[in-house]
Amino acid sequence: MRIAVLKESAERERRVALVPDAVKRLVAAGHQVAVVRGAGAASFYPDALYEGAGATLVDDLGAAVRGAEVVAKVQRPTLDEARCLERGTVLVSLLQPAQSAELLAALAGQGVTALALEKVPRITRAQSMDVLSSQASVAGYKAVLIGASTMPRFLPMLTTAAGNITPAKALILGAGVAGLQAIATARRLGAVVSAFDVRAAAREQVQSLGAKFVAAELVSPGAEAAGGYAREQGADEQARTLAAIAGVLPEMDLVVSTAAIPGRPAPRLITAEMVGAMKPGAVIVDVSAETGGNCELTRPGETIESHGVTIMGPLNLPSTMPFHASAMFGRNVLTLLQHLAPKDQPLTVDVADEITGAMAVTHGGQRRL
């Protein structure tokens, strides 16, 4: 099959959908790969590496998508980009389907099959295709680093000629992939780490990383929804959760909040009143800023200060580490393409398949949401 790798046009996006190593594997399997010049430059994969991997470099989007059976991107295409895709093309990218009605209508109208990478099912067979998990790991790692660099305190315990420095205390809210990576990173940097999650499975995972699990009495077997995510809490449950978090926030130096519910705004776990009770110099890094934030005061894309507390709402953290984030993303896309076109077999989009069917948001000229 012929695969096109496009240059990203979205603001703040530095990743690329396929890195040279993935291209080399595809070419070795008999596929043709066209890469728009400069597509990997922002993630430190120069054109020469793609040429060395067997890709054909093309000058623009139009040349890349002409005759392509698969088009691979990181972020969803613009409407203008989508209109360049040929009928029968399979688009593989993040699509934000709940916020992309106009785009999906255009793709369906053009007969494009759009596979949303956000919708890879959380099943064993699809683990190696799960871009949300791979990119969340990058986000959790980077969130701790930017929080540590903003804090006015050391994270680790230090013994110096000027006296002893006690270790900082860090709280991680949400123990999914991003949260667990944040725990591990904060621990490596020497912080005393606590974590909170309402899912029963999270307690053992948190403790296995050497962190203290906060408010274990609030864990509920029914708190976990399909795919391993936390379900939305009722009013009484949420009140107990907020009270538990409020009880530990005043002693924390760094808070990394990662709680998310797929397809819904991020749950509010830190109120303005709770921020007011925190110590001056404390830092909150709200990884969930893109879906509204876990902190009431979070402003997506901004860093603000309230009551002496710094509140950071970073966007697209994986893109700030584009080399490895792209390598992981590319491996996910490569595995998906190998699923769609197994060795010596043609490209097949089978919506009855539990992986492909879950991802297909347009197919056969229709939207599938």
HELIX and SHEET records of a PDB file:
HELIX    1   1 PRO A   20  ALA A   28  1                                   9    
HELIX    2   2 ALA A   41  SER A   43  5                                   3    
HELIX    3   3 ASP A   47  GLY A   52  1                                   6    
HELIX    4   4 LEU A   61  VAL A   65  1                                   5    
HELIX    5   5 LEU A   79  ALA A   82  1                                   4    
HELIX    6   6 PRO A   97  GLN A   99  5                                   3    
HELIX    7   7 ALA A  101  GLY A  109  1                                   9    
HELIX    8   8 LEU A  117  LYS A  119  5                                   3    
HELIX    9   9 THR A  124  MET A  129  5                                   6    
HELIX   10  10 VAL A  131  THR A  150  1                                  20    
HELIX   11  11 VAL A  177  ARG A  188  1                                  12    
HELIX   12  12 ALA A  200  SER A  208  1                                   9    
HELIX   13  13 ALA A  216  LEU A  218  5                                   3    
HELIX   14  14 PRO A  221  ALA A  223  5                                   3    
HELIX   15  15 ALA A  226  GLY A  228  5                                   3    
HELIX   16  16 ALA A  235  VAL A  248  1                                  14    
HELIX   17  17 LEU A  249  GLU A  251  5                                   3    
HELIX   18  18 ALA A  272  GLY A  276  1                                   5    
HELIX   19  19 VAL A  287  THR A  291  5                                   5    
HELIX   20  20 LEU A  317  THR A  320  5                                   4    
HELIX   21  21 PRO A  322  LEU A  340  1                                  19    
HELIX   22  22 THR A  356  MET A  359  1                                   4    
SHEET    1   A 8 THR A  56  VAL A  58  0                                        
SHEET    2   A 8 GLN A  32  VAL A  36  1                                        
SHEET    3   A 8 ARG A   2  VAL A   5  1                                        
SHEET    4   A 8 VAL A  70  ALA A  72  1                                        
SHEET    5   A 8 VAL A  90  SER A  93  1                                        
SHEET    6   A 8 THR A 113  ALA A 116  1                                        
SHEET    7   A 8 ALA A 360  HIS A 363 -1                                        
SHEET    8   A 8 GLN A 366  ARG A 367 -1                                        
SHEET    1   B 2 LEU A 158  THR A 160  0                                        
SHEET    2   B 2 GLY A 163  ILE A 165 -1                                        
SHEET    1   C 7 LYS A 212  PHE A 213  0                                        
SHEET    2   C 7 VAL A 192  PHE A 196  1                                        
SHEET    3   C 7 LYS A 169  LEU A 173  1                                        
SHEET    4   C 7 LEU A 254  SER A 257  1                                        
SHEET    5   C 7 VAL A 283  ASP A 286  1                                        
SHEET    6   C 7 VAL A 309  MET A 312  1                                        
SHEET    7   C 7 THR A 303  SER A 306 -1                                        
END                                                                             
